[in-house]
C-alpha cells in the first residue's frame, strides 16, 4: 500500500496530442508523439498504441500523462513524459483519456 503523500508525488496532467509520427526504428510498434501540456510546454513521448489507433485517430485526443519521471531514451528518441494507458484482453494499449475536455496542463486531483 502507498500513502496519500506517495500518490501526491505523481504529477499526472492532461494534454492534447498535437503531432503523431511513425517510429519505425522502435523495437515494438510505436508512434512518436508530441503532447501540448499548456503552461508546462509541449513534450515528446513514444506510445505503443499502433495496434488500436491510426495516427489520425489520436491527433487532437486529450490524454493523461505522468510528467515528473526523468526523460527516457527510447532508441533514437528522447521521451519526456509517459502517456498512460491500459492493456485490454488482447494485450493492446488503450489510451487513458478524460471524459470531458479540460484545459491542457490540468493536474489530476
C-alpha positions in Angstrom: 0.0 0.0 0.0 1.1 3.6 -0.6 0.2 6.6 1.3 -1.8 9.6 0.0 1.5 11.6 0.2 3.1 9.0 -2.1 0.3 9.4 -4.6 0.6 13.2 -4.5 4.2 12.9 -5.7 3.0 11.6 -9.1 2.3 14.5 -11.4 -0.5 13.4 -13.7 -1.6 16.1 -16.2 -3.9 16.2 -19.2 -2.5 17.2 -22.6 -3.6 17.2 -26.2 -1.8 15.1 -28.8 -0.7 17.7 -31.4 1.7 15.6 -33.6 1.9 11.9 -34.4 4.7 10.3 -36.5 5.7 6.8 -37.3 8.6 5.4 -35.2 9.9 2.6 -37.5 13.2 2.1 -35.5 11.3 1.2 -32.3 11.7 -2.4 -31.1 7.9 -2.6 -30.6 5.5 -0.8 -32.9 5.0 2.7 -31.7 4.4 6.3 -32.6 6.4 9.4 -31.8 4.0 11.9 -30.4 4.0 15.5 -29.1 1.7 16.5 -26.3 0.6 20.0 -25.5 0.6 20.3 -21.7 -0.4 24.0 -21.6 1.8 26.1 -19.4 4.0 23.0 -18.9 5.0 23.1 -22.6 5.0 20.7 -25.5 6.6 17.4 -24.5 7.6 14.3 -26.6 6.7 10.7 -25.9 6.6 7.3 -27.5 3.3 5.5 -27.5 2.9 1.8 -28.3 -0.7 2.2 -29.4 -0.4 1.3 -33.1 -2.5 -1.9 -32.7 -5.6 0.1 -31.8 -5.1 3.6 -33.2 -4.3 5.1 -36.5 -2.3 8.3 -36.3 -5.2 10.5 -37.3 -7.4 8.9 -34.6 -5.2 10.1 -31.7 -4.4 13.5 -33.2 -6.3 16.0 -31.0 -7.1 13.5 -28.3 -6.6 14.6 -24.7 -4.6 12.0 -22.7 -3.3 11.6 -19.2 0.5 11.9 -18.8 2.9 11.3 -16.0 5.1 14.4 -16.2 7.6 14.0 -13.4 9.5 11.0 -14.5 13.0 11.7 -15.8 13.3 11.7 -19.6 14.0 8.3 -21.1 15.9 7.4 -24.2 13.9 5.1 -26.4 16.1 4.1 -29.3 17.0 7.4 -31.1 14.1 9.3 -29.4 14.0 11.0 -26.0 10.7 10.5 -24.3 9.9 13.4 -21.9 6.5 12.2 -20.5 4.7 8.9 -20.0 1.4 8.8 -21.9 -0.8 6.4 -19.8 -3.0 3.6 -20.9 -4.3 0.1 -20.0 -3.8 -3.3 -21.6 -7.0 -4.8 -23.0 -7.7 -8.6 -23.2 -5.5 -8.8 -26.4 -2.6 -7.1 -24.7 -3.1 -3.9 -26.7 -2.7 -0.5 -25.1 -5.9 1.6 -24.7 -5.1 5.3 -24.0 -6.2 6.9 -20.8 -8.3 9.9 -21.7 -10.6 12.4 -20.0 -14.4 12.1 -20.2 -14.8 15.8 -21.0 -12.4 18.4 -22.3 -10.3 20.2 -19.7 -7.5 22.8 -20.0 -4.2 21.4 -21.2 -1.8 21.0 -18.2 -4.6 20.4 -15.7 -3.3 18.4 -12.8 -5.1 15.3 -11.6 -6.7 15.8 -8.3 
